[in-house]
Amino acid sequence: MILRMVCVSMLGAALLTSAGCASAGARGADPGAAFTAMVAACPDQGAAAIEERLTAESQRVLDEYLELAVALGATNLPANPTAVLAAQLSATEPVVVGQEPAGRDTVWVDVRYRSGTPARFRFIEEAGHWRFDLAREMDAAVEQMREASDMLRVYGDARRSGRPVHRVAADDDDDD
């Protein structure tokens, strides 16, 4: 239960402080304008406004998050974090205040929410389109979910085999 609360807290913080995505603009299009267009699409399209604009790696991480959430029976995790993000972006009204190149195909887009809170969104140009790198924001939460899933599997295996559960943790520590 505590692990689930930690995962939810980490994911929520990541999504609130740095999530967003780019629209499918032409090569060389302005990532800030792509972000603004995505935010404008969120009220009508919801999660789809974000998911269709994720990098390939971000989509992979999102898929893994969704699979792990089901495997863990994590009813207190958002069913789909992109739906939560779309609602948050619609409610917070972010405005682009700047951009900073961070490599050949990478740009940081700086925004300020209606509340005055700043945030940075990392965009990567992929297949001619600016796409949001949500993977970096979700990696820590997904890693904790992987660890929780592994721990549950080990303990489940121990219980099924009749091994004392407290011995499993000690045996696993010896392997490192």
Phi, psi and omega in degrees: 000316180296319179298320177298318180295322178295315180299316179297315181298315180296315181295315179299316180296317180297315182293322181288324187268336186211024182258155179170186177201170182254151176275166182278072180272172180289159178306133180086355178297157182286119180298329177296319177292324178296319178297315180299319179294321179296315179299319179296330180279340185303316182300324182271322187260343180059225183303326181299328179298332180267310187301324181286353183245008180281153171294163178300318179295320178297321178295319178299315180294320177298316178299318179296318177303312182296319177296315181294322179299320178291314182298324181278350184063036186279083182287344180266003174268150177301135179302322177214108183298336179290330175293320177297314180299317180300318178294319180295317180295323178295320184280331187266349176050062179291145178235132179291129179242354179175171178217148179221117177299141181228026182146179184300317184241023185229137178222136170269128176254121179267133179230163174229128178283164179308326180288348183099353181288129178274158175207159177237139179237127182266124179245141177236134176279121185223123180054038176082006182231147173278124183232149181278139179264079178286338183304316180299327181282332185262347186306313183296317180294319180294321178298317177295324178293321176300313180299318179296319179296316178298317180297316178296322178296314180298314180293322177296316177299318180296316180296319180293327181273352180086005177287144176297132184298322181295335178285331182298314180298318180293319179296319179295324179294328181292335182287338185285000000 
